[in-house]
């Protein structure tokens, strides 16, 4: 499992993301091929090594001729749907531009289908979004975490005239995300950068426990005196914090209830420590279930896969939780010649709980032609006798 952490203290823009993913190992020709597949006017990606605040970083230049073409969300959606892109790249790019369209519609108070993107619909932004989606896919990241994002302050000028900073669209895009103005009185986070982050980031937090494999630094265009204007991408393998587990949850109100046993079974097969359902009542009085899954950090991606492919949910929430578990070992007893496993839990070296494995009990009962409760009682008695003998 490979995870990535984005350090957004200097803000984020589309070209900074391109620089970070290429510097971290994504091949530039993979990004170029994805941009070419969109079928717009020619766009060329080039790289340059630069210094930002004393740090070496990679700057990706997006070279495109001036164009007067104005593209709406409908236009861009059509281009992306028809492009020869890997499906994960297409899905990410569509999600980013949809976020941009919804944010622009909210800021300008127009219908989303009437949004003409101006800056974010320009060729460089199409290259930023599609290139970043292709680069992140090429890196094979299973999970992305990001720090608090610096947005900037002051004013800037857009296609509609002067705008306060942070830009209204940026604030709309980053609802629910930890942000700060930062130390530079200028635009530090662009709408394109904000939309990409809002789409690809799974959790907003400081650097997670990990074994670092490599890093990438994407340079911004300016070189302010206040800080190194770079977006850092740190790649590595997750380390589980002692006594920590991941709790994945989602509310579902439209799944055939006959499917739930299979879903729970597949989650456990994927490595979850536990999975369960809680009946709830959602808005408008709709009956539903909360699906809860407890798992280790290294199987989170597999849990995501099962939940998204086997249920109707379109989103998850996650939290890292403390976990206290007793030491466990396995032993066995016999009932009428049939071996039944027993789980023994200990606290400070002393056994405090011992339970026969129910599947073994049921199998023995079927083989013996006896009621399950009778075999269970016999297994519990044998377990107790064995522990007394010890």
Secondary structure, DSSP 8 states (H G I E B T S, - for coil): --EEEEE-TT-B-HHHHHHHHHHTT--HHHHHHHHHHT-SS-EEEEEEEEEETTEEEEEEEEEE-------BHHHHHHHHHHS---HHHHHHHHHHHHHHHHHHHHHHTS-GGG-B-GGGGSHHHHHHHHHHHHHHHHHT-SEEEE--EE-B-EEEEETTEEEEES-HHHHHHTTTS-EE--S-SSB-B-HHHHHHHHHH-SEE-S--SEEEEEEEEEE-S---SSS--EEEEEEEEE---TTEEEEEEEEESSS-GGGHHHHHHHHHHTT-SEEEEEEEE-GGG-EEEEEEEEE-GGGHHHHHHHHHHHS-----EEEEEE----EEEEEEEEETTEEEEEEEEEETTEEEEEEE-HHHHHHHHHHHT--HHHHHHHHHHHHHHHHHH-
